[in-house]
Amino acid sequence: MIVDVHTHTPTHRDTVPPDEVAVNTSWRPDRPVVSTTTWADHAAAQAAGGVDVAIVFNIAVASPAESTGLPGDPNRVNDSTAEFVADDPAHRIGFLSVHPSDPGALDELDRCVGDLGLRGIKLGPNYQGFDPLGEPARRVYAEAEHRGLPILFHQGTSPIRHAPLRYAHPLVMDEIAILYPRLRIVMAHLGHPWQTDTVAVIRKHPNVYADVSAGFLRPLAFYLALRTAQEWGVLGKLLLGSDYPVATAAEVIAGLRRVNDVTAATALPRVDEDALEAVVHADAFTMLGLSHDH
């Protein structure tokens, strides 16, 4: 089974009107990204990558007037995710998002789990502008730990100028995991460009994992990160993620399978190909404590 643990909820149910098409030129180094997508676009991308199940989510902002620069209607962050999942529940799992500083954050979390059937949480402290070690955030983590909800955190850099990098540094996850040892955490993007720090954190904490989304876009850094993960014995804690629509699962899988290309005509050690293939087929359900009845 192939599980893509990192995809964004499509912005439109059907067609995208021409005047609503959005293109971002800073999300990847090789080409612009069309950030407005439809339900059919998402389904086609997952099918092309051979994905059996995709985890989908939006990112909540403090108010509809704010913007993360990411896809999604800020007024319907969780409802749009739930509707998309309900269209094909055999192949989609929805994660909710809340802004910890919102006084109703825990009530919204309860609604999303109880009424909408969402099964995990997505947070991007740098995009959302909250201190990931602050008291409001800790209340969300404690509730997630109590309910057995995994949290996928954006980790690492961002081209959005107002998003503080220190809020998304991998070493912050170490402190969160110390405080909430039963909380299952996914560190997105291998924490690029601080992949070595990410490796140190996931090695240390049994319930902390990382996804490999975006890594293939910078092949040398990706190779070094995966070799580091192998040398520290944590390749088995890496999960497949695409960050769709920024990239597709097919691109990420192809990037994993060619990660050793940078070693050609050198004496550099290779990343174990069997272990790389195991990342493609990682058992995300067990790692994240998600039930699976497909």
Backbone as numpy.savetxt, mean C-alpha at the origin, in Angstrom:
# Nx Ny Nz CAx CAy CAz Cx Cy Cz
-1.88 -18.44 -5.54 -2.71 -17.24 -5.54 -1.84 -15.99 -5.54
-2.29 -14.97 -6.27 -1.59 -13.69 -6.32 -2.50 -12.64 -5.71
-1.99 -11.94 -4.70 -2.74 -10.89 -4.02 -1.98 -9.58 -4.19
-2.65 -8.57 -4.75 -2.08 -7.23 -4.86 -2.58 -6.45 -3.65
-1.69 -6.17 -2.71 -2.12 -5.58 -1.44 -2.22 -4.06 -1.48
-1.95 -3.45 -2.64 -1.83 -1.99 -2.67 -2.41 -1.42 -3.96
-3.72 -1.17 -3.97 -4.34 -0.51 -5.11 -5.30 0.56 -4.63
-5.44 1.61 -5.43 -6.32 2.71 -5.08 -7.69 2.54 -5.75
-8.72 2.84 -5.01 -10.08 2.74 -5.51 -10.25 3.62 -6.75
-10.85 3.08 -7.81 -11.06 3.92 -9.01 -11.85 5.18 -8.69
-11.58 6.22 -9.46 -12.22 7.51 -9.23 -13.61 7.58 -9.85
-13.88 6.74 -10.86 -15.15 6.80 -11.58 -15.72 5.40 -11.76
-17.03 5.29 -11.64 -17.67 3.99 -11.84 -17.60 3.57 -13.31
-17.94 4.48 -14.19 -17.96 4.14 -15.62 -16.92 4.97 -16.37
-17.34 5.75 -17.33 -16.38 6.52 -18.11 -15.90 7.75 -17.34
-14.71 8.20 -17.69 -14.18 9.43 -17.13 -14.46 10.55 -18.12
-15.27 11.54 -17.76 -15.53 12.65 -18.68 -14.22 13.33 -19.07
-14.11 13.76 -20.32 -12.84 14.37 -20.78 -12.37 15.52 -19.91
-13.31 16.31 -19.36 -12.89 17.45 -18.55 -12.50 17.07 -17.13
-12.61 15.77 -16.79 -12.22 15.30 -15.46 -10.96 14.43 -15.48
-10.42 14.19 -16.65 -9.20 13.38 -16.74 -8.05 14.11 -16.04
-7.37 13.40 -15.15 -6.24 13.98 -14.42 -4.98 13.19 -14.72
-3.89 13.89 -14.95 -2.61 13.27 -15.27 -1.55 13.83 -14.32
-0.75 12.93 -13.76 0.32 13.34 -12.86 1.66 12.99 -13.48
2.56 13.96 -13.53 3.85 13.74 -14.18 4.98 13.44 -13.20
4.69 13.43 -11.88 5.76 13.27 -10.90 5.73 11.93 -10.17
4.74 11.08 -10.44 4.59 9.86 -9.67 5.53 8.74 -10.10
6.01 8.78 -11.32 6.99 7.78 -11.74 7.95 8.43 -12.72
9.19 7.94 -12.82 10.21 8.64 -13.59 10.16 8.43 -15.09
9.39 7.44 -15.54 9.46 7.08 -16.95 8.29 7.57 -17.80
7.16 7.89 -17.18 6.00 8.33 -17.96 4.98 8.98 -17.04
4.08 9.79 -17.60 2.99 10.35 -16.81 2.01 9.25 -16.39
1.25 9.51 -15.34 0.25 8.57 -14.84 -1.13 9.22 -14.95
-2.05 8.52 -15.58 -3.44 8.97 -15.59 -4.07 8.49 -14.28
-4.39 9.43 -13.41 -4.85 9.06 -12.07 -6.36 8.88 -11.98
-7.07 9.25 -13.00 -8.51 9.03 -13.04 -8.78 7.71 -13.76
-9.43 6.79 -13.06 -9.64 5.44 -13.59 -11.07 4.99 -13.33
-11.49 3.96 -14.06 -12.83 3.40 -13.91 -12.75 2.02 -13.27
-13.92 1.53 -12.87 -13.99 0.18 -12.33 -13.43 -0.83 -13.33
-13.78 -0.65 -14.59 -13.30 -1.59 -15.62 -11.79 -1.49 -15.80
-11.23 -0.28 -15.69 -9.78 -0.11 -15.81 -9.07 -0.92 -14.72
-9.54 -0.81 -13.50 -8.93 -1.52 -12.38 -9.01 -3.03 -12.61
-10.19 -3.50 -12.98 -10.38 -4.94 -13.19 -9.47 -5.46 -14.30
-9.34 -4.69 -15.38 -8.50 -5.13 -16.49 -7.03 -5.19 -16.09
-6.59 -4.20 -15.30 -5.19 -4.19 -14.86 -4.89 -5.38 -13.97
-5.81 -5.71 -13.08 -5.58 -6.86 -12.20 -5.59 -8.16 -12.99
-6.50 -8.28 -13.93 -6.57 -9.50 -14.74 -5.29 -9.67 -15.56
-4.76 -8.56 -16.10 -3.55 -8.64 -16.91 -2.36 -9.11 -16.10
-2.38 -8.87 -14.81 -1.28 -9.31 -13.94 -1.52 -10.67 -13.31
-2.65 -11.28 -13.63 -2.97 -12.58 -13.04 -3.33 -12.49 -11.58
-3.79 -11.32 -11.14 -4.11 -11.11 -9.73 -5.43 -11.78 -9.39
-5.44 -12.53 -8.31 -6.66 -13.18 -7.85 -7.48 -12.28 -6.94
-6.81 -11.54 -6.05 -7.49 -10.66 -5.11 -6.68 -9.36 -5.00
-7.40 -8.24 -5.02 -6.76 -6.93 -4.83 -7.32 -6.26 -3.59
-6.44 -5.69 -2.79 -6.84 -4.82 -1.69 -6.95 -3.40 -2.24
-8.08 -2.75 -1.96 -8.33 -1.42 -2.52 -8.68 -0.44 -1.40
-8.33 0.84 -1.61 -8.57 1.85 -0.58 -8.42 3.24 -1.16
-8.96 4.20 -0.42 -8.71 5.62 -0.63 -7.92 6.14 0.57
-7.63 7.43 0.58 -6.96 8.06 1.72 -7.81 9.23 2.18
-8.19 9.22 3.45 -9.03 10.27 4.01 -8.22 11.54 4.25
-8.86 12.67 4.03 -8.24 13.96 4.33 -9.01 14.60 5.47
-8.43 15.65 6.07 -9.04 16.26 7.24 -10.36 16.93 6.90
-10.47 17.46 5.69 -11.71 18.08 5.25 -11.76 17.99 3.74
-12.96 18.05 3.15 -13.06 17.95 1.69 -12.29 19.03 0.95
-11.98 20.13 1.64 -11.25 21.21 0.97 -9.79 20.87 0.76
-9.27 19.91 1.54 -7.87 19.54 1.40 -7.70 18.53 0.27
-6.47 18.35 -0.16 -6.21 17.39 -1.22 -4.89 16.69 -1.00
-4.87 15.40 -1.22 -3.62 14.64 -1.13 -2.94 14.54 -2.48
-3.63 14.95 -3.54 -3.11 14.75 -4.88 -3.35 13.35 -5.39
-4.06 12.55 -4.60 -4.32 11.16 -4.96 -5.76 11.01 -5.45
-6.05 9.92 -6.18 -7.40 9.75 -6.71 -8.43 9.59 -5.60
-9.68 9.92 -5.92 -10.77 9.65 -5.00 -11.55 10.89 -4.62
-12.85 10.73 -4.43 -13.72 11.80 -3.98 -13.58 11.94 -2.47
-13.07 13.08 -1.98 -12.83 13.21 -0.54 -14.11 13.17 0.29
-15.25 13.36 -0.35 -16.51 13.30 0.37 -17.03 11.87 0.54
-16.47 10.92 -0.23 -16.98 9.55 -0.19 -15.83 8.55 -0.13
-14.87 8.84 0.71 -13.64 8.05 0.75 -13.91 6.56 0.96
-14.71 6.23 1.95 -14.92 4.82 2.29 -16.12 4.22 1.57
-17.14 5.02 1.34 -18.32 4.48 0.64 -17.97 4.06 -0.78
-17.15 4.85 -1.47 -16.79 4.48 -2.84 -15.97 3.20 -2.87
-15.12 3.01 -1.88 -14.37 1.76 -1.79 -15.30 0.58 -1.56
-16.24 0.73 -0.63 -17.17 -0.36 -0.32 -18.03 -0.72 -1.52
-18.47 0.28 -2.27 -19.29 0.01 -3.46 -18.48 -0.74 -4.51
-17.24 -0.36 -4.67 -16.38 -1.04 -5.65 -16.14 -2.48 -5.25
-15.88 -2.71 -3.98 -15.66 -4.08 -3.49 -16.92 -4.91 -3.66
-18.09 -4.33 -3.36 -19.35 -5.07 -3.46 -19.66 -5.50 -4.88
-19.08 -4.81 -5.86 -19.29 -5.19 -7.26 -18.61 -6.50 -7.62
-17.55 -6.87 -6.89 -16.84 -8.12 -7.17 -16.12 -8.58 -5.89
-16.89 -8.98 -4.88 -16.27 -9.29 -3.58 -15.37 -10.51 -3.60
-15.48 -11.37 -4.60 -14.60 -12.53 -4.67 -13.17 -12.13 -5.02
-13.01 -10.96 -5.62 -11.68 -10.56 -6.09 -11.19 -9.24 -5.48
-11.94 -8.70 -4.51 -11.54 -7.42 -3.91 -11.76 -7.43 -2.41
-10.85 -6.80 -1.70 -10.97 -6.57 -0.26 -10.80 -5.07 -0.04
-11.70 -4.47 0.71 -11.64 -3.04 0.93 -11.02 -2.68 2.26
-10.16 -1.67 2.24 -9.61 -1.07 3.45 -10.22 0.32 3.61
-10.51 0.71 4.84 -11.03 2.03 5.13 -9.89 3.00 5.37
-10.22 4.28 5.40 -9.25 5.29 5.80 -9.96 6.33 6.65
-9.29 6.79 7.69 -9.80 7.87 8.53 -8.68 8.86 8.78
-9.05 10.07 9.13 -8.06 11.03 9.58 -8.08 11.02 11.11
-6.99 10.63 11.76 -7.00 10.49 13.21 -7.43 11.74 13.96
-7.20 12.93 13.39 -7.57 14.16 14.07 -9.05 14.48 13.97
-9.77 13.77 13.14 -11.21 13.95 13.02 -11.87 13.44 14.31
-12.67 14.26 14.99 -13.32 13.79 16.22 -14.17 12.55 16.03
-14.64 12.33 14.81 -15.47 11.16 14.55 -14.72 10.00 13.94
-13.40 9.99 14.05 -12.60 8.97 13.36 -12.96 7.56 13.82
-13.10 7.35 15.11 -13.39 6.00 15.60 -14.83 5.59 15.28
-15.74 6.55 15.26 -17.11 6.25 14.83 -17.13 5.84 13.36
-16.34 6.54 12.54 -16.28 6.19 11.12 -15.64 4.82 10.94
-14.61 4.54 11.72 -14.00 3.21 11.67 -15.04 2.14 11.99
-15.82 2.37 13.00 -16.85 1.41 13.39 -17.88 1.23 12.28
-18.30 2.32 11.65 -19.26 2.24 10.54 -18.67 1.46 9.37
-17.41 1.72 9.08 -16.78 1.06 7.92 -16.66 -0.45 8.12
-16.37 -0.85 9.34 -16.24 -2.28 9.61 -17.62 -2.92 9.71
-18.51 -2.29 10.49 -19.80 -2.91 10.75 -20.78 -2.81 9.61
-20.87 -1.63 8.98 -21.87 -1.42 7.93 -21.32 -1.67 6.53
-20.06 -1.28 6.30 -19.52 -1.37 4.94 -18.70 -2.63 4.70
-18.32 -3.33 5.75 -17.58 -4.58 5.57 -16.13 -4.39 5.16
-15.56 -3.24 5.46 -14.15 -3.02 5.13 -13.28 -3.71 6.18
-12.08 -4.17 5.76 -11.38 -5.17 6.56 -9.95 -4.80 6.96
-9.58 -3.58 6.73 -8.26 -3.09 7.12 -8.27 -1.58 7.00
-7.11 -0.97 7.21 -7.00 0.49 7.23 -5.82 0.92 6.36
-6.02 2.02 5.65 -4.93 2.67 4.92 -4.69 4.05 5.51
-3.44 4.34 5.86 -3.06 5.64 6.37 -1.83 6.15 5.63
-1.81 7.46 5.41 -0.64 8.12 4.83 -0.35 9.37 5.65
0.31 9.22 6.80 0.50 10.37 7.69 1.09 11.59 7.00
2.01 11.38 6.07 2.61 12.54 5.39 1.59 13.24 4.51
0.77 12.48 3.80 -0.26 13.06 2.94 -1.39 13.67 3.77
-1.75 13.00 4.84 -2.88 13.44 5.66 -2.50 14.53 6.66
-1.21 14.68 6.89 -0.75 15.76 7.75 -0.99 15.52 9.23
-0.84 14.26 9.67 -0.95 14.01 11.11 0.33 13.34 11.60
0.65 13.61 12.86 1.83 13.03 13.49 1.56 11.54 13.73
2.33 10.64 13.11 2.05 9.21 13.26 2.31 8.68 14.66
2.97 9.47 15.52 3.19 9.06 16.90 2.35 9.86 17.89
1.47 10.70 17.35 0.63 11.53 18.21 -0.51 10.74 18.84
-1.14 11.32 19.86 -2.20 10.63 20.59 -3.41 10.30 19.70
-3.85 11.19 18.82 -4.98 10.81 17.96 -4.68 9.58 17.12
-3.48 9.52 16.56 -3.10 8.36 15.75 -3.04 7.11 16.61
-2.55 7.23 17.84 -2.44 6.06 18.71 -3.81 5.48 19.05
-4.81 6.34 19.14 -6.17 5.82 19.38 -6.63 4.93 18.23
-6.29 5.34 17.01 -6.66 4.54 15.84 -5.89 3.21 15.85
-4.60 3.26 16.16 -3.82 2.03 16.19 -4.35 1.06 17.25
-4.69 1.61 18.41 -5.18 0.74 19.49 -6.48 0.07 19.09
-7.35 0.82 18.42 -8.61 0.24 17.97 -8.37 -0.80 16.89
-7.46 -0.52 15.99 -7.13 -1.48 14.94 -6.56 -2.76 15.54
-5.68 -2.62 16.49 -5.10 -3.80 17.14 -6.19 -4.60 17.84
-7.09 -3.92 18.52 -8.18 -4.59 19.24 -9.08 -5.36 18.28
-9.37 -4.77 17.12 -10.29 -5.38 16.17 -9.60 -6.35 15.20
-8.27 -6.40 15.22 -7.55 -7.26 14.29 -7.53 -6.72 12.88
-7.51 -5.39 12.74 -7.49 -4.75 11.43 -6.05 -4.41 11.05
-5.53 -4.95 9.95 -4.18 -4.55 9.52 -4.19 -3.12 9.01
-3.05 -2.45 9.15 -2.91 -1.09 8.63 -1.79 -1.07 7.60
-2.09 -0.54 6.42 -1.08 -0.30 5.40 -0.73 1.18 5.43
0.53 1.48 5.74 1.01 2.85 5.83 1.77 3.22 4.56
1.52 4.42 4.03 2.47 4.95 3.05 3.80 5.13 3.76
4.86 4.73 3.09 6.20 4.85 3.66 7.17 5.40 2.61
8.04 6.27 3.07 9.08 6.77 2.19 8.72 8.10 1.55
9.37 8.36 0.46 9.33 9.67 -0.15 8.00 9.96 -0.83
7.84 11.19 -1.24 6.67 11.63 -2.00 7.04 12.89 -2.75
6.52 13.05 -3.97 6.80 14.29 -4.71 5.93 15.46 -4.28
4.97 15.21 -3.37 4.08 16.28 -2.93 4.80 17.13 -1.89
5.03 18.37 -2.23 5.94 19.21 -1.46 5.51 19.41 -0.02
4.21 19.51 0.22 3.76 19.81 1.59 3.66 18.57 2.47
4.00 17.39 1.96 3.90 16.15 2.73 5.21 15.90 3.48
5.23 16.01 4.82 6.49 15.89 5.58 7.10 14.49 5.47
8.33 14.40 5.08 8.99 13.11 4.91 9.17 12.39 6.25
9.40 13.11 7.32 9.63 12.44 8.61 8.39 11.70 9.08
7.21 12.09 8.63 6.00 11.38 9.00 5.90 10.01 8.31
6.71 9.81 7.29 6.65 8.56 6.54 7.99 7.82 6.56
8.82 8.13 7.56 10.11 7.44 7.65 9.91 6.07 8.31
10.55 5.02 7.76 10.34 3.67 8.29 10.64 3.49 9.76
11.56 4.25 10.33 11.88 4.06 11.74 10.72 4.45 12.65
9.78 5.25 12.15 8.58 5.54 12.93 7.78 4.25 13.17
7.78 3.36 12.18 7.04 2.11 12.30 7.60 1.24 13.43
8.89 1.35 13.68 9.50 0.60 14.78 8.86 1.01 16.09
8.67 2.31 16.29 8.10 2.77 17.54 6.63 2.38 17.67
5.90 2.42 16.56 4.50 2.00 16.58 4.39 0.52 16.91
5.25 -0.28 16.29 5.21 -1.73 16.53 5.60 -2.09 17.96
6.47 -1.31 18.57 6.81 -1.54 19.98 5.58 -1.31 20.86
4.82 -0.26 20.56 3.65 0.09 21.35 2.47 -0.85 21.12
2.36 -1.36 19.87 1.20 -2.19 19.50 1.70 -3.48 18.85
2.23 -4.40 19.64 2.91 -5.57 19.07 1.99 -6.52 18.31
0.69 -6.49 18.58 -0.23 -7.39 17.86 -0.81 -6.74 16.60
-0.52 -5.47 16.39 -1.01 -4.77 15.21 -0.24 -5.22 13.98
-0.96 -5.66 12.96 -0.33 -6.08 11.71 -0.16 -4.86 10.82
1.08 -4.63 10.39 1.44 -3.42 9.65 2.07 -3.81 8.33
1.70 -3.08 7.27 2.39 -3.18 5.98 3.04 -1.84 5.70
4.34 -1.86 5.48 5.09 -0.67 5.13 5.17 -0.61 3.60
4.48 0.36 3.01 4.40 0.43 1.56 5.74 0.84 0.94
5.93 0.42 -0.29 7.05 0.86 -1.13 8.42 0.49 -0.57
8.46 -0.50 0.34 9.71 -0.85 0.99 10.37 0.38 1.64
9.53 1.41 1.89 10.04 2.61 2.55 11.05 3.39 1.73
10.99 3.30 0.40 12.02 3.93 -0.44 12.14 5.43 -0.15
13.31 6.00 -0.08 14.63 5.43 -0.37 15.34 4.86 0.86
14.57 4.62 1.93 15.16 4.11 3.18 14.87 2.62 3.33
15.14 1.87 2.25 14.80 0.45 2.25 15.57 -0.33 3.32
16.80 0.03 3.58 17.58 -0.69 4.59 16.93 -0.53 5.97
16.42 0.65 6.26 15.71 0.84 7.52 14.45 0.00 7.58
13.76 -0.11 6.45 12.57 -0.95 6.40 12.92 -2.40 6.69
13.99 -2.88 6.09 14.43 -4.25 6.34 14.71 -4.46 7.83
15.36 -3.49 8.46 15.66 -3.61 9.88 14.38 -3.69 10.71
13.35 -2.95 10.32 12.11 -2.94 11.09 11.33 -4.24 10.91
11.21 -4.71 9.68 10.42 -5.92 9.48 11.14 -7.15 10.03
12.45 -7.10 10.10 13.20 -8.19 10.72 12.92 -8.25 12.22
12.77 -7.10 12.82 12.65 -6.99 14.27 11.26 -7.36 14.79
10.23 -7.04 14.01 8.86 -7.17 14.50 8.09 -8.25 13.74
7.58 -9.26 14.44 6.91 -10.38 13.77 5.69 -9.99 12.95
4.98 -8.94 13.33 3.74 -8.58 12.63 3.90 -7.40 11.68
5.12 -7.06 11.33 5.37 -5.95 10.41 5.94 -6.50 9.11
5.33 -6.06 7.99 5.70 -6.52 6.66 5.93 -5.31 5.77
6.34 -5.55 4.54 6.50 -4.45 3.57 5.98 -4.90 2.22
5.48 -3.95 1.45 5.14 -4.29 0.06 6.20 -3.71 -0.88
6.25 -4.25 -2.08 7.32 -3.91 -3.01 6.89 -2.91 -4.06
5.73 -2.28 -3.87 5.22 -1.35 -4.88 6.21 -0.22 -5.15
6.33 0.13 -6.42 7.16 1.23 -6.93 8.64 0.91 -7.02
9.09 -0.17 -6.38 10.52 -0.46 -6.37 11.13 -0.67 -7.74
10.41 -1.35 -8.61 10.96 -1.70 -9.93 11.29 -0.48 -10.76
10.71 0.67 -10.43 10.94 1.87 -11.23 12.37 2.39 -11.09
13.07 1.94 -10.07 14.48 2.33 -9.87 15.27 1.03 -9.66
15.69 0.41 -10.76 16.20 -0.97 -10.72 17.40 -1.19 -9.80
18.35 -0.27 -9.76 19.51 -0.49 -8.90 19.11 -0.46 -7.43
18.31 0.53 -7.03 17.86 0.60 -5.64 17.02 -0.63 -5.29
16.23 -1.10 -6.25 15.38 -2.27 -6.01 16.23 -3.51 -5.79
17.24 -3.69 -6.63 18.15 -4.82 -6.46 18.83 -4.77 -5.10
19.36 -3.60 -4.74 20.06 -3.47 -3.46 19.12 -3.74 -2.29
17.88 -3.27 -2.39 16.91 -3.50 -1.32 16.60 -4.98 -1.16
16.42 -5.66 -2.27 16.07 -7.08 -2.20 17.26 -7.93 -1.78
18.45 -7.56 -2.19 19.64 -8.27 -1.70 19.79 -8.06 -0.20
19.53 -6.84 0.26 19.58 -6.58 1.70 18.55 -7.41 2.44
17.34 -7.46 1.90 16.29 -8.27 2.51 16.70 -9.74 2.57
17.36 -10.23 1.51 17.81 -11.62 1.51 18.90 -11.84 2.56
19.84 -10.93 2.64 20.95 -11.09 3.58 20.47 -11.03 5.03
19.38 -10.33 5.27 18.83 -10.24 6.63 17.68 -11.21 6.85
17.42 -12.06 5.89 16.47 -13.14 6.07 15.01 -12.76 6.08
14.64 -11.67 5.37 13.25 -11.22 5.43 12.58 -11.13 4.06
13.15 -11.77 3.05 12.45 -11.78 1.75 11.05 -12.38 1.89
10.89 -13.30 2.83 9.60 -13.93 3.05 8.57 -13.03 3.72
8.97 -11.80 4.09 8.03 -10.86 4.69 7.65 -9.74 3.73
7.94 -9.95 2.45 7.59 -8.96 1.43 6.32 -9.39 0.71
5.47 -8.41 0.42 4.19 -8.63 -0.22 4.14 -7.94 -1.58
3.39 -8.52 -2.48 3.21 -7.91 -3.80 2.25 -6.73 -3.69
2.64 -5.60 -4.24 1.76 -4.44 -4.31 2.09 -3.65 -5.56
1.07 -3.08 -6.18 1.30 -2.35 -7.43 1.22 -0.84 -7.28
0.44 -0.34 -6.31 0.12 1.08 -6.21 -0.70 1.54 -7.41
-1.51 0.64 -7.98 -2.36 1.01 -9.10 -3.20 2.24 -8.72
-3.29 3.26 -9.58 -2.94 3.29 -11.00 -1.52 3.78 -11.31
-0.70 4.00 -10.28 0.66 4.45 -10.56 1.42 3.39 -11.35
1.19 2.13 -11.04 1.79 1.02 -11.78 0.80 -0.13 -11.77
1.10 -1.17 -12.51 0.23 -2.34 -12.55 0.93 -3.54 -11.95
0.14 -4.52 -11.55 0.72 -5.74 -10.99 1.62 -6.42 -12.02
1.22 -6.39 -13.27 2.05 -7.02 -14.31 3.42 -6.37 -14.37
3.49 -5.05 -14.25 4.78 -4.36 -14.26 5.62 -4.75 -13.05
4.99 -4.82 -11.89 5.73 -5.14 -10.67 6.26 -6.57 -10.73
5.44 -7.50 -11.20 5.88 -8.89 -11.29 7.04 -9.01 -12.28
6.92 -8.34 -13.42 8.01 -8.37 -14.40 9.28 -7.75 -13.80
9.11 -6.68 -13.02 10.26 -6.04 -12.39 10.94 -6.94 -11.38
10.15 -7.68 -10.60 10.73 -8.65 -9.67 11.53 -9.71 -10.40
10.98 -10.19 -11.51 11.63 -11.29 -12.23 12.88 -10.86 -12.98
13.06 -9.57 -13.17 14.29 -9.10 -13.84 15.20 -8.31 -12.90
15.00 -8.44 -11.60 15.77 -7.63 -10.66 17.26 -7.93 -10.75
17.62 -9.15 -11.15 19.04 -9.49 -11.24 19.69 -9.02 -12.54
18.96 -8.36 -13.39 19.54 -7.86 -14.64 20.71 -6.92 -14.37
20.67 -6.19 -13.25 21.74 -5.22 -12.97 23.06 -5.92 -12.65
23.01 -7.22 -12.42 24.26 -7.93 -12.10 24.98 -8.44 -13.34
24.38 -8.27 -14.50 25.00 -8.78 -15.74 26.41 -8.21 -15.90
27.34 -9.09 -16.27 28.74 -8.72 -16.52 29.42 -8.18 -15.26
28.91 -8.54 -14.08 29.54 -8.15 -12.82 29.67 -9.40 -11.96
30.36 -9.23 -10.84 30.47 -10.31 -9.86 29.49 -10.13 -8.71
28.52 -9.24 -8.88 27.55 -8.99 -7.83 26.71 -10.25 -7.57
26.38 -10.52 -6.32 25.55 -11.68 -6.00 24.12 -11.45 -6.47
23.45 -12.54 -6.84 22.09 -12.46 -7.33 21.09 -12.61 -6.18
19.91 -12.06 -6.38 18.81 -12.31 -5.45 18.21 -13.66 -5.83
17.90 -14.46 -4.85 17.38 -15.80 -5.10 16.08 -15.74 -5.90
16.10 -16.36 -7.10 14.93 -16.29 -7.98 13.71 -16.99 -7.40
13.91 -18.08 -6.69 12.77 -18.77 -6.08 12.12 -17.89 -5.01
12.96 -17.18 -4.27 12.42 -16.28 -3.24 11.67 -15.11 -3.87
12.17 -14.63 -5.01 11.46 -13.56 -5.71 10.09 -14.04 -6.19
10.05 -15.26 -6.70 8.78 -15.81 -7.16 7.83 -16.00 -5.98
8.38 -16.30 -4.82 7.55 -16.45 -3.63 6.92 -15.12 -3.23
7.59 -14.00 -3.51 6.99 -12.69 -3.24 5.74 -12.51 -4.09
5.82 -12.92 -5.35 4.67 -12.81 -6.26 3.47 -13.55 -5.68
3.73 -14.69 -5.07 2.66 -15.56 -4.57 2.57 -15.53 -3.04
3.02 -14.43 -2.43 3.04 -14.35 -0.96 1.65 -14.55 -0.38
1.60 -15.23 0.75 0.32 -15.52 1.42 -0.10 -14.32 2.26
-0.61 -13.31 1.57 -0.98 -12.07 2.25 -2.10 -12.28 3.26
-2.99 -13.23 3.01 -4.10 -13.46 3.93 -3.59 -13.87 5.31
-2.67 -14.82 5.33 -2.13 -15.27 6.61 -1.33 -14.16 7.28
-0.47 -13.50 6.51 0.37 -12.45 7.09 -0.46 -11.33 7.70
-1.54 -10.96 7.06 -2.34 -9.84 7.51 -3.53 -10.24 8.38
-3.67 -11.54 8.62 -4.76 -11.99 9.47 -6.13 -11.80 8.85
-6.20 -11.87 7.52 -7.46 -11.70 6.81 -8.10 -13.05 6.54
-9.39 -13.15 6.75 -10.07 -14.38 6.39 -10.14 -14.50 4.88
-10.21 -15.71 4.39 -10.17 -15.96 2.94 -11.06 -17.15 2.62
-12.12 -16.89 1.88 -13.03 -17.97 1.53 -13.30 -18.05 0.03
-12.28 -17.64 -0.77 -12.44 -17.70 -2.22 -12.12 -19.10 -2.71
